[in-house]
């Protein structure tokens, strides 16, 4: 890989100045590389991180149709990666005007990486550097332990989509507590409300009493306050201790739980495995925010490359070229979803709505459709709002909050369905719904969402590991259960149970047997079809899987 | 193609049909399909279901910079496949299931009939949500533009070129890392990786298309080695004509004139070597009932068998491809065999008869090891096998192996298909275990099952 030449770098620096002037905020240093076909061959399996650890699966074409992006949160062809300095990749034959457009796009991505709070855990380190040391660690272990390193990587990767990303994130983003102790929080937030279930007036009385204590005793107020409580609720201290223990002793996600509690991994000869597991977990965590902000990130970058490119004085004469490329990127497809187009339009819509003051309470009170339509307070706050959205939102929040009927109607969006017309032997694509509610739901359903699986420590008896898959009306892919559990069993060193939900298989009513045999599946009204669910328990013991209905 | 159907129909009626059977035949007859080979052009506005834009599928490099997916070279790929297989074997020894799958097949191109694309693939298994709860439920997508609710905005033929015919589906966008290999390599991989049995040498090796190079041709004026005898003869001939040879009893070569064209040389030439081994007949039912999965399954299996035999016989295999509905026809190349669309009724016997005819006419039995592989979904209008069984018996007199694979429809699960029934009833399977094999698989069988099936058919 080669760095871009000085001429192109100068263009980049020019773009940085203009982007900063427009309000984007990113670190000074960036690295731009020219990539060739050969580089891409090596980079794409490693999600464009040049220093990612080696793993044999990277050399194989991976069957994607089954799990698709659900399995691979990182985008294999990302142009810019979230490292320090941020690294971006370019074709060597891009004309200058195109580079200007791409640079703006890249800078907006960098701005997003460095300001969106879902990336908080990536802010303090350079992932490329970390990955390099991890790569060396794994290479070293591989030279000692051979293929067993790959087994540990494989089995840990099998559960790396269950990482407790949000848990880690919430710890990082927690506001600094100036006053108020844990004991106090527990007393008011948990003990009184959940354990004692006190009435509101009693609760208010306690607050009053606390304020009084503080007023009288100053810094000893809290102590005095609690000395009375011990008399009133002698069990409080015991409860509080247990609460502390539970929370501090939180075993985190499955990988962390295994590292902490697995008998196999505790053996002296096996300690090295935990380092490998840490590496896999860390890598997975790094990519988590990326897939959860795809629409926003691409939308944000498209919004800015369009805005800034058109204002750039250096590209005179290339407006038509730009229009053509930009249309390819940001056109709404007739059928299908384009995160660039959708995100960009949503950002533009939010800015416009806010500029008109349509997110204000004043506006919401208006019922007259005509007045609503013409309402324009010219607040000039639109830019501020989209910057705030860029700071604090993820795809789910973005869509859930801002996709409304005006947006859907304004952009002529609809939910597209596909059905079989058996008379004509064609698949028909049709407009299924133009309601914002349906469109929003369709978007949300298509977002990345790994299953919610946790360790149930109370049921972990006799060296067995008990996993619970929380019911979300989605079953697990059955083909993958056995091997994934086998990997967990290897890391855990004892039997593994998995409690999950499955659809009760109802034998399909066949019309006199033969027609269904070789006529293609008829279109059925799915809405009427009610699914019945049952809880099942998979058990993996000695690499054999068994299943029973609970 | 259905012109003769009423007569056909009546004939069948006379034999007495159950309503159920009749309905089945009707279904096959009334479909207005024909056996065309799908054209490869795809129109620009074509919306293939797999290529629907998905939120996570698009990326900056492709979208903004029009970078195409990187392509690996064939040579690099083959080397790594050996390593991968080695690793996979080791996995088994370590007590973990194998992970590499070989043989994602992309349809062969016309005129290049031995080219098959081998893609070593694997899956990283994780706990994942199933996307579709029932097969009928289709994932809705987004869209934009005009159209009332409920309005149809686009129609796509059920079986477009991408999904029709062979097993080439599912490769829509995943083609970038594919590795090209010819059928021979695939056969090698199959043999080594899946431990398919090696064929026993039957002693009479015959092949059609082997060439040897030998100094057999003669050439004047130049060549590799001078042919002294022939040259002398020629010189003599010239000198007799010139009259320089006066006394036949006392030849005096010193007076001879030698023309340059008198020098006769031996020159290297390509000789066909009739030293053959095997001819394989691939029979495929392409009747209407084979629509979709069964065809895909049968064709993949046949590709694999074809490759395996090619390797086993070190390329010395002649293959013949026969398609049949109610009538059988031979097609020229694998491409046509692989890609022809399904339509029409089913008469298994027609294909068997054609094979017997070909073997008889070309006297193949004397010189070849003959393999016959037949793929069907198990439906046959000839329910009792009255026509098929005699043809089969005839075949058994000369073949090395008949392998019949049946891809069952989900509807027929539990009860045996017609072909299976009459084959079992005939007792041919038990009488000739070495010559005649049957493999019944469900139409949803995966690749491992297909390879298991091959083992059953050829071991």
Interface residues (C-beta under 8 A of the other chain):
Chain A: X37 X38 X40 X41 X44 X56 X57 X59 X60 X61 X62 X63 X64 X65 X66 X67 X68 X69 X70 X71 X72 X75 X76 X77 X78 X79 X80 X89 X90 X91 X94 X98 X101 X102 X105 X106 X109 X147 X151 X154 X157 X158 X159 X160 X161 X162 X291 X294 X295 X298 X301 X325 X328 X329 X332 X333 X334 X335 X336 X337 X338 X339 X340 X342 X411 X412 X413 X414 X415 X416 X417 X418 X419 X420 X421 X424 X425 X426 X427 X428 X429 X430 X431 X432 X433 X434 X439 X442 X443 X445 X446 X447 X448 X449 X450 X451 X453 X469 X472 X474 X475 X476 X477 X478 X479 X480 X481 X483 X484 X486 X487 X503 X510 X512 X513 X514 X515 X516 X517 X518 X519 X520 X521 X522 X523 X524 X526 X529 X531 X543
Chain B: X20 X23 X24 X27 X47 X49 X50 X52 X53 X54 X55 X56 X57 X58 X59 X60 X61 X62 X63 X64 X65 X66 X67 X69 X70 X71 X72 X80 X84 X87 X90 X94 X95 X96 X97 X100 X101 X104 X119 X120 X121 X122 X123 X124 X125 X126 X127 X128 X129 X130 X133 X134 X135 X136 X137 X138 X139 X140 X141 X142 X143 X144 X145 X146 X147 X148 X149 X150 X151 X152 X153 X154 X155 X156 X157 X158 X159 X170 X174 X177 X178 X179 X288 X289 X290 X291 X292 X377 X409 X410 X411 X412
